[in-house]
Amino acid sequence: MLENLRSEIELLRRHVAVLRLVKRHEPVGIIKLSELSGIPQHRVRYSLRVLEQKGIIKPSPQGAVTTRRAEDFLRTLPDEIERLKKELDLCLEQQIGE
């Protein structure tokens, strides 16, 4: 069960890394993102697709660019992660109390 959580966290980590690189180097393509991040091109492509589906980035003729949602996502991410950590802590406390 925890392996799924680890996989999702790693996937989120990769999506955020790709997003930050897009923001820093926009417009930017898959090959450049792969070179900058060390992430294989097929994984960069998947992260870009997910970010595009969420409306966080959009394609342009020159490469990926961020949308207004990117700023909101990056700004609220630390609070969302903290909220999730608290939920996990509560789950652990309940488990210990049983």
Buried (B, 14 or more C-beta within 10 A) or exposed (E): EEEEEEEEEEBBEBBBBBBBBBBEBBBBBBEBBBEBBEBEEEBBBBBBEBBBEBEBBBEEEEBBBBBEBBEEBBEEEEEEEEEEEEEEEEEEEEEEEE
